[in-house]
């Protein structure tokens, strides 16, 4: 019941075929006959044999000059690979990014990848004078491959969530939460989170299948993502953040305040990762976590040492507190006597007031009689 129908998958399969055709129409393989490495060290001009350009290095799949240059122009600012003339050679490596195209002089200017730039500068490798420049929309083709595999898994019901086939094509089929999770303020990672952001996090934690968070820029969606990661980690789970933009991932990572419960890892090409994401790369993440955990432990230790200092000051005055307590205990019986004596005096005072009032009244009566005799 949870497996999507062929009709539901048909549109996706057709879409992937179109995507794959467009991606393959971008690729090309062209021989280069010389380059100016040495005169230049970063932006290298490769002289190419455009007439010998092919789709994939096979002569039967040759390209016209116009088709090749159109493909080359569309590939500007994208990565290109270098391989030897032997088409069976698998030692293909990333060369760099296509900076500019000069069709009149048969030149492709390549900005070398940081990795190969360092290797060349240190003498660990060299650029051959002749070879092949190969471009294919690798990112597009890889993503298409993932999508094909995902559709196949979905079609077979091989998914982590057995209900995915239902709600992926109809969000109304997603299961309702069985309980509404409430987060206490002291359990938040980000103490500045507002009530709307907190409610969004609670909704995500409560939803068994699907949750949609929507809002214009600046409303705190990235903050919500960071808090979700923390809350899921506290509950023993893991969160995958996926985006087509590197910046979005790095922004989310930058919002993750350190907590030993969070062990974030940034996957991807290290040369495409922003400064905010670099500490979380695979080669840096252990060092980053240890440094942050060490700093966190040191901060907590300092807080406890400060508390211990205050307690020591209090303990230093403990003898005075003990003497004060003894004095208080000795004074209690005397205090009761004083209170009883005070009550007696108060009663006598009230009696004297009454007697005074009676005497004053009699005096007034006598004065009145005396006035009448006169």
C-alpha positions as CSV (number, residue, x, y, z in Angstrom):
1,X,0.0,0.0,0.0
2,X,3.0,2.3,0.6
3,X,4.6,1.7,-2.8
4,X,3.9,4.5,-5.3
5,X,2.1,3.6,-8.6
6,X,3.8,3.5,-11.9
7,X,1.7,6.5,-12.9
8,X,3.1,8.5,-10.0
9,X,6.7,7.7,-11.0
10,X,6.2,8.2,-14.7
11,X,6.6,12.0,-14.6
12,X,9.8,11.7,-12.5
13,X,11.3,9.1,-14.8
14,X,10.6,11.3,-17.8
15,X,12.0,14.3,-16.1
16,X,15.3,12.4,-15.3
17,X,15.6,11.4,-18.9
18,X,15.4,15.0,-20.0
19,X,17.9,16.0,-17.3
20,X,20.3,13.3,-18.4
21,X,20.1,14.3,-22.0
22,X,20.8,17.9,-21.2
23,X,23.7,17.0,-19.0
24,X,25.3,14.8,-21.7
25,X,24.8,17.5,-24.3
26,X,27.2,19.6,-22.2
27,X,30.2,17.2,-22.1
28,X,33.2,17.3,-24.4
29,X,36.7,16.0,-24.7
30,X,39.4,18.0,-26.6
31,X,43.2,17.4,-27.1
32,X,45.6,20.1,-26.0
33,X,49.0,20.5,-27.7
34,X,50.7,23.0,-25.4
35,X,50.3,25.2,-22.3
36,X,52.1,28.1,-20.7
37,X,52.7,26.7,-17.2
38,X,55.9,28.3,-16.0
39,X,55.2,31.6,-17.5
40,X,52.0,31.5,-15.5
41,X,51.4,29.4,-12.4
42,X,47.7,29.7,-11.5
43,X,45.8,30.7,-14.6
44,X,47.1,28.5,-17.4
45,X,46.3,28.9,-21.1
46,X,46.0,25.6,-22.9
47,X,46.3,25.5,-26.7
48,X,43.7,23.0,-28.0
49,X,43.0,21.2,-31.2
50,X,39.3,22.1,-31.5
51,X,38.9,20.3,-34.8
52,X,39.6,17.0,-32.9
53,X,37.0,17.6,-30.2
54,X,34.7,14.7,-29.4
55,X,31.9,14.0,-26.9
56,X,33.8,11.4,-24.9
57,X,37.2,11.0,-26.6
58,X,35.9,8.5,-29.1
59,X,36.4,9.5,-32.8
60,X,33.0,8.2,-33.8
61,X,31.4,10.8,-31.4
62,X,33.1,13.8,-32.9
63,X,31.8,17.3,-32.5
64,X,31.6,20.1,-35.0
65,X,33.6,23.2,-34.3
66,X,30.5,25.3,-33.6
67,X,29.0,22.6,-31.3
68,X,32.3,22.3,-29.4
69,X,32.7,26.0,-28.8
70,X,29.1,26.3,-27.7
71,X,29.6,23.5,-25.2
72,X,32.9,25.1,-24.0
73,X,31.2,28.5,-23.4
74,X,28.4,26.8,-21.4
75,X,31.1,25.1,-19.3
76,X,32.7,28.4,-18.2
77,X,33.3,28.6,-14.4
78,X,32.9,24.9,-14.1
79,X,35.5,22.2,-13.3
80,X,37.4,20.4,-16.1
81,X,39.6,17.3,-15.9
82,X,43.0,16.4,-17.3
83,X,43.9,13.0,-18.6
84,X,46.7,11.5,-20.7
85,X,46.2,10.8,-24.4
86,X,45.6,7.1,-23.7
87,X,41.8,7.0,-23.6
88,X,42.0,3.9,-21.4
89,X,44.0,5.7,-18.7
90,X,41.9,5.9,-15.6
91,X,44.3,8.3,-13.9
92,X,42.0,11.2,-14.5
93,X,42.3,14.2,-12.2
94,X,40.7,17.4,-11.5
95,X,42.5,20.2,-13.2
96,X,40.7,23.4,-12.3
97,X,38.0,25.8,-13.4
98,X,37.4,27.1,-17.0
99,X,38.1,30.9,-16.7
100,X,37.8,32.0,-20.3
101,X,37.5,30.7,-23.9
102,X,39.3,32.2,-26.9
103,X,38.0,30.5,-30.0
104,X,40.1,32.6,-32.4
105,X,43.4,31.5,-30.8
106,X,42.1,28.0,-29.8
107,X,42.8,28.7,-26.1
108,X,41.1,27.6,-22.9
109,X,42.3,29.4,-19.8
110,X,42.1,27.2,-16.7
111,X,42.4,28.4,-13.1
112,X,44.2,25.5,-11.4
113,X,42.5,23.7,-8.6
114,X,44.2,24.4,-5.2
115,X,45.2,20.8,-4.8
116,X,47.0,20.4,-8.1
117,X,48.4,23.9,-7.8
118,X,50.1,23.0,-4.6
119,X,51.3,19.6,-6.0
120,X,52.9,21.4,-9.0
121,X,54.5,24.0,-6.9
122,X,56.0,21.4,-4.5
123,X,57.2,19.2,-7.5
124,X,55.0,16.3,-6.6
125,X,53.6,16.2,-10.1
126,X,53.9,17.9,-13.5
127,X,51.7,18.9,-16.4
128,X,52.2,16.9,-19.6
129,X,52.8,19.0,-22.7
130,X,50.0,17.1,-24.5
131,X,46.9,15.4,-23.3
132,X,43.1,15.7,-23.1
133,X,40.8,18.2,-21.4
134,X,37.6,16.4,-20.5
135,X,34.5,18.1,-19.3
136,X,31.3,16.5,-18.2
137,X,28.6,17.9,-15.9
138,X,29.7,15.5,-13.2
139,X,27.6,17.1,-10.5
140,X,24.5,16.9,-12.7
141,X,25.2,13.3,-13.7
142,X,25.9,12.2,-10.2
143,X,22.7,13.8,-8.9
144,X,20.8,12.2,-11.7
145,X,22.3,8.8,-10.7
146,X,21.2,9.4,-7.1
147,X,17.7,10.3,-8.2
148,X,17.5,7.2,-10.4
149,X,18.6,5.0,-7.5
150,X,16.2,6.7,-5.1
151,X,13.2,6.2,-7.5
152,X,14.2,2.5,-7.8
153,X,14.3,2.1,-4.0
154,X,11.0,4.0,-3.7
155,X,9.5,1.7,-6.4
156,X,10.7,-1.4,-4.5
157,X,9.7,0.0,-1.1
158,X,13.3,0.0,0.1
159,X,13.1,3.1,2.1
160,X,14.0,4.0,5.7
161,X,10.5,5.3,6.3
162,X,8.0,2.7,5.0
163,X,5.4,5.3,4.5
164,X,7.5,7.5,2.2
165,X,5.7,6.3,-0.9
166,X,2.5,7.6,0.4
167,X,3.3,11.1,1.6
168,X,6.0,12.0,-1.0
169,X,3.4,12.3,-3.7
170,X,0.6,13.5,-1.4
171,X,1.6,15.4,1.7
172,X,-1.8,15.0,3.2
173,X,-1.0,11.3,3.7
174,X,1.7,12.1,6.2
175,X,0.9,10.7,9.6
176,X,-0.3,13.1,12.3
177,X,1.9,13.4,15.5
178,X,0.9,11.1,18.3
179,X,2.2,13.6,20.9
180,X,3.2,17.2,20.9
181,X,6.7,17.5,22.2
182,X,7.4,20.5,24.5
183,X,10.9,21.8,25.0
184,X,11.7,23.5,28.3
185,X,13.6,26.8,28.0
186,X,16.6,25.4,30.0
187,X,16.9,22.6,27.4
188,X,17.4,24.9,24.4
189,X,20.9,25.2,22.8
190,X,20.2,28.7,21.6
191,X,18.8,30.8,24.5
192,X,17.8,33.7,22.2
193,X,15.4,31.6,20.2
194,X,11.9,33.2,20.1
195,X,8.5,31.5,20.6
196,X,7.8,31.0,16.9
197,X,11.1,29.4,16.3
198,X,10.7,27.2,19.4
199,X,7.2,26.1,18.1
200,X,8.8,25.2,14.7
201,X,11.4,23.0,16.4
202,X,8.7,21.3,18.5
203,X,6.6,20.6,15.4
204,X,9.6,19.0,13.6
205,X,10.4,16.8,16.7
206,X,6.7,15.7,16.9
207,X,6.2,15.0,13.2
208,X,6.7,11.3,12.4
209,X,7.0,11.8,8.6
210,X,7.1,15.3,7.2
211,X,7.4,18.9,8.4
212,X,7.5,22.0,6.3
213,X,9.1,25.2,7.6
214,X,8.4,28.2,5.4
215,X,9.3,31.8,5.9
216,X,10.9,34.8,4.1
217,X,14.6,35.6,4.5
218,X,15.6,36.8,7.9
219,X,12.9,35.0,9.9
220,X,15.4,32.6,11.5
221,X,15.0,29.4,9.6
222,X,18.7,28.6,9.8
223,X,18.6,29.1,13.6
224,X,15.7,26.7,13.7
225,X,17.7,24.1,11.7
226,X,20.6,24.4,14.2
227,X,18.3,23.9,17.2
228,X,16.7,20.9,15.5
229,X,20.1,19.3,15.1
230,X,20.9,19.8,18.8
231,X,17.5,18.5,20.0
232,X,17.7,15.4,17.7
233,X,21.3,14.7,19.0
234,X,20.1,14.9,22.6
235,X,17.5,12.2,21.8
236,X,20.2,10.0,20.3
237,X,19.3,10.7,16.6
238,X,21.2,12.1,13.6
239,X,20.3,14.9,11.2
240,X,21.3,15.2,7.5
241,X,21.3,18.8,6.2
242,X,21.2,18.8,2.4
243,X,21.3,21.8,0.1
244,X,22.3,22.7,-3.4
245,X,24.1,25.7,-2.1
246,X,27.3,25.4,0.0
247,X,26.6,28.7,1.7
248,X,23.4,27.4,3.2
249,X,25.1,24.4,4.8
250,X,28.0,26.5,6.2
251,X,25.5,29.0,7.6
252,X,23.7,26.3,9.4
253,X,26.9,24.9,10.8
254,X,28.0,28.3,12.0
255,X,24.8,28.6,14.2
256,X,25.7,25.3,16.0
257,X,27.1,26.5,19.3
258,X,29.4,23.9,20.7
259,X,28.0,21.2,22.8
260,X,29.6,17.8,23.4
261,X,26.4,16.1,22.2
262,X,26.8,17.6,18.8
263,X,29.4,16.1,16.5
264,X,28.9,17.8,13.1
265,X,30.7,16.7,10.0
266,X,30.8,18.7,6.7
267,X,30.9,16.5,3.6
268,X,32.0,17.8,0.3
269,X,34.9,19.3,-1.7
270,X,37.0,21.2,0.8
271,X,37.8,23.8,-1.8
272,X,34.1,24.6,-2.2
273,X,33.5,25.0,1.5
274,X,33.2,28.4,3.1
275,X,35.3,29.6,6.0
276,X,32.4,28.8,8.4
277,X,32.3,25.2,7.3
278,X,36.0,24.5,7.3
279,X,36.3,23.5,11.0
280,X,33.7,20.7,10.3
281,X,35.4,19.1,7.3
282,X,36.4,15.4,7.9
283,X,40.1,16.2,8.3
284,X,39.4,19.0,10.8
285,X,36.3,17.8,12.7
286,X,38.0,15.7,15.4
287,X,40.5,18.5,16.1
288,X,37.6,21.1,16.2
289,X,35.5,18.9,18.5
290,X,38.4,18.3,20.9
291,X,39.4,22.0,21.0
292,X,35.8,23.1,21.6
293,X,35.1,20.3,24.2
294,X,38.4,21.3,26.0
295,X,37.3,24.9,26.1
296,X,33.8,24.0,27.3
297,X,35.3,21.8,30.0
298,X,37.7,24.5,31.1
299,X,34.8,27.0,31.3
300,X,32.7,24.7,33.4
301,X,35.7,24.0,35.6
302,X,36.3,27.7,36.2
303,X,32.6,28.1,37.1
304,X,32.9,25.3,39.7
305,X,36.2,26.7,41.0
306,X,34.5,30.1,41.5
307,X,31.6,28.4,43.4
308,X,34.2,26.5,45.5
309,X,35.9,29.8,46.4
310,X,32.6,31.2,47.6
311,X,31.9,28.1,49.7
312,X,35.4,28.3,51.3
313,X,34.7,31.9,52.3
314,X,31.4,30.8,53.9
315,X,33.1,27.9,55.7
316,X,35.8,30.2,57.1
317,X,33.0,32.0,59.0
318,X,31.4,28.7,60.2
319,X,32.6,29.1,63.8
320,X,30.9,32.5,64.1
321,X,27.7,31.0,62.8
322,X,28.0,28.2,65.4
323,X,28.4,30.7,68.2
324,X,25.5,32.8,66.9
325,X,23.4,29.7,66.9
326,X,24.3,28.9,70.6
327,X,23.6,32.4,71.6
328,X,20.2,32.2,69.9
329,X,19.4,29.0,71.7
330,X,20.3,30.4,75.1
331,X,18.3,33.6,74.5
332,X,15.1,31.8,73.7
333,X,14.1,31.0,77.4
334,X,14.9,34.5,78.4
335,X,13.0,35.8,75.5
336,X,9.9,33.9,76.7
337,X,10.2,35.4,80.2
338,X,10.6,38.9,78.7
339,X,7.5,38.4,76.5
340,X,5.5,37.1,79.5
341,X,6.6,40.1,81.6
342,X,5.7,42.4,78.7
343,X,2.2,40.9,78.6
344,X,1.8,41.6,82.4
345,X,3.0,45.2,82.0
346,X,0.6,45.6,79.1
347,X,-2.3,44.3,81.2
348,X,-1.4,46.6,84.1
349,X,-1.2,49.5,81.7
350,X,-4.7,48.8,80.3
351,X,-6.1,48.5,83.9
352,X,-4.5,51.9,84.8
353,X,-6.0,53.4,81.7
354,X,-9.4,52.2,82.7
355,X,-9.0,53.5,86.3
356,X,-7.8,56.8,85.0
357,X,-10.8,57.1,82.8
358,X,-13.2,56.3,85.7
359,X,-11.5,58.9,88.0
360,X,-11.6,61.5,85.3
361,X,-15.3,60.9,84.8
362,X,-16.0,61.2,88.6
363,X,-14.0,64.4,88.7
364,X,-16.1,65.9,85.9
365,X,-19.3,65.0,87.8
366,X,-18.0,66.7,91.0
367,X,-17.1,69.8,89.1
368,X,-20.5,69.9,87.6
369,X,-22.3,69.6,91.1
370,X,-20.0,72.3,92.5
371,X,-20.9,74.7,89.8
372,X,-24.6,74.1,90.4
373,X,-24.3,75.0,94.2
374,X,-22.6,78.2,93.4
